[in-house]
Structures are given as structure tokens and as C-alpha cells.
């Protein structure tokens, strides 16, 4: 399903894997594996606007006139849960560069707090994929996009596995130019800013720190 710059997957295999990811009994090892598999399925769509240059390739029987990627890809993980998605993207495109933004949510104010950022050179020329499994209030995503734009990044897309409608609306209000790719869209947030029904804290479940 596509609405404006929001893309919500309806692929049955992806939805099956998201269902297993949500289950409260899923072991951290299986949780990490599923995050990677879901990311690879979603990543096919996330990278659909990658620019191509024309290229001729010599096959054993002739010349194939096709294309090759005209942009470098940078996967930007919002720490720490975004690391699991980075692994999935790197399996899809091993030559991609990796960058990291450390942002955590103040549990009292629900406001994002930045503590780390590291990027490759010339990120302004790259196809930039910002990755975080959960898009809840949208505060961390907006902060991370602000940081990327201040570094000169232009072609930014945001990828998440589960999002809340309020979070999507907040990101689009502040950054209407950034497409959002979503595995599953949930209706609402709890009083503490968690996605309902969601899956809990993705970072804790991924790394076994519940």
C-alpha cells in the first residue's frame, strides 16, 4: 500500500515473519535473524529509486545493454536496534557503507537525546537509508534526519519494521521529502510512547537485555 511518501508492505512472507517477530516468546537469536530477513524483503522496495548508469556487459554470447548503480549506498543505523537492520541491508548490498547515529529517548519527556554520530565522506552524493526497527513517536527519526541533513545528505529514505500512525505523521510533518518504508503499520501509542500492539522494546529483545 502506498500513501504519499509512505510505503506499507503487504507481502505475505514479510507479514508472516513480522508476526513471529512480535511473539513474546521469540528467542533473541531468532529475533535477530527475523529482523535481518524482514529487512532484506523490505530492502528490495527501499532501494527501488536507486539511480542507474547505462552499462554494457560482455556475456559469453554477446553484449548486454543494461545498468549499474550510479550511487553509493550508505546504511545509517539508529543505535542500537538499527544495527539488526543494517546487517540485513548489508546482505542485500555488501558494498554499502555503514554509518551510525546514537539517539535515545528520554523516558520522562519522550524527547530524543543525541550522543553519537559517524558518517562516511561525501554522504551528500550517497543514497542514504536510515534504519530503525520501530517508528513510535517519531522523535528519534526526526532528530536523526536533522543530523543527516546537517551533514549534507539529500537522498534520504527511512526504513522501519513497525510504525505507529502518529509517528509517521510527525516525521512527514517535519520532513515531508523523506519517504518512509514500513513493514507493518500499527494504530496507536501507549501513554509511555510504545507502539500498540507493537512488539515491546526492539533493542532489549534483539540483544537479550529485557
N, C-alpha and C positions, 0 to 999 in steps of 0.2 A: 504493500500500500504506500502511495506517495501523496503527501500533502505539503505543497510549497516546497521548502527545503528540508522536509522531514521524510525519511525513508524507513518504513517499518517492514521487516521481513515477515513473510507468511510461509516460508519454505517449511514443509512438514518435517524434514530431518532436523533442521535447526530448532524448530519448536519442541521436538521430542527431546533433544539434548538440553534445551533450556529447562524443560520440566524436570529432568534428572538433576540438573544443577540446583534447582530450587529446593529439592527434597532435603529436609532437615537431617536425614540420616546419611547423606553423601559424605564419604571419607575425603579428607583434604587432598589425598593423592588423586582420587577420581575427580574432585572438584577442579584441580589444576588442569588435568587432562581435558575435561569438558570445556573449560574456558578457552584452551588452545584450539580445540576442534570447532567450537562455535565461532571463534574469531576468524578462522580460515574460511568458513562458509560465508560469514558476513563480509569478510575482507574482499571477496570476489566483487561485491557490489560497491564497497567503499572505494576501490581503485578503478571504478569504471570510467572516470573522467580523466585518467592519466593521459597526458599528451603523447602523441607518437610522431616520430620522424619516418619518412619513407626509407626503406632499406631493401636492397637486392641481396638475396642469399643464393649461393651456388649449391644446388642439390646434386645428387648423383646423376640426375637426368636432365637438369636444366636450371633455369633461373626462376626463383620465386620472388615475386614483387610484393612485398608486404611492409611491415613496420617494426620499429623498435622503440622502446621507451625513450622519450626526449627529456625526461626529468628524472633527477634522483629522488628517491623516496626517503623521507625521514619519519620514523615512528616515534612519537613523543608519548611516553608513559607518565600518567599522573600517579606518583608513588602513593601507596605501594602496590595497590591492587592492579594498577595498569600494567605491571610487569608481566602478569599472566597473559594479557592480550598481546603484548609485544612479541612474546615467543610464538604465538600463532601467526602473526603477521610476518615474522622472520622466516617461518617455514614456507609461507606463501611466496615471499620475495627475499631470498637470503642476502641479496646485495644491498638491501635497505640499511640506512644508518639508524642508530638509536639515540634518542635524547630523553632527558628526564626532567620533570618538574615535581618538586616536593611541595604539596599543598595539603594541609589537614583542616578539618572543620572543627572550630571551637564548639564544644558540646553545649555550652551555655548560650552563646549568641547565635550559633549556627553559621557564623561568618567564616570565610576561608582565611587561613593563615599560611603565608608562603615561607618556606625555609630552605629551598634548594632549586637551582635551575642550571642546566648544562646543555649546550646545543652545538651542532657541527657548524663549520664556517659556511657562508653563502646560503643560509637557510631560506633567504628570500627567493631563491631560484628553485627550491625543492617543492615537491608535492608532500604536504605535511598532514600526517594523520595523528590526531590527538586521541588517545585511548584511555578509557576508564570504564570498568565493567558496569558501574552504576551512575546514572544521572538522576539525582534526587532533587534537591532544591535548586541545583544549577549554579550555586555559588562558586564551587571549586572549578567548574568548567569555564565559567566567565573569567575568573581570575587567571586561569591557565591560558586562555585565548588572549587576554590582555597582555600577558607576558610574551607570548609568541609574536603578537603584532608589534610590540615594542622592540623586538629583535629583528623586525623587518619581514617576518613571514607573511605571505599573501594568500597562497592557495591552501587554506586550512579546511580540513573536514574533521568532524568529531564522530567517534565510533564508541558505542556502548552496547552492552548486552541487555540490560533492563533500564528503562527510564520511566519517570513519573511525568504525567502531563504538565504539572506545574513547572517542573524543571526545564522541560522542552520550551515552554512558553517564555521562561525567564531568559534562557540563552538566546532565543530568537529576538527577544525584545532588545537586548544589548548588542548582539552580533547577528543581525539578520542575514549577513552574507555567508555565514558558515553553515553548510549542510550538516544534518545530524542523521547518522545511520544507527538504527535501533533493532535489536533482536526481538524485544518484546516490550510493549507499552502498557504500564500499569496506571490505574486510575488516580491514586491519591498518595499522600504522605501522612505519616503518624505525627503526633504532637512533637516528637523529638526529631522529625525530619527524615525518618526512614521510609523507604518505599513500601507500600502495602499492595499486594501481599509480599512482593519482593523476594528476597532470599536471606535477609539478615545483613551482617557486615561482610562484604566480599573479601576484604583483606584478611580478616580473622579466619574465615572459613578456608581461604586459599592456603594460608600458612600455619593453620592449626593453633591459632592463638586465642580461640574462643574462651 
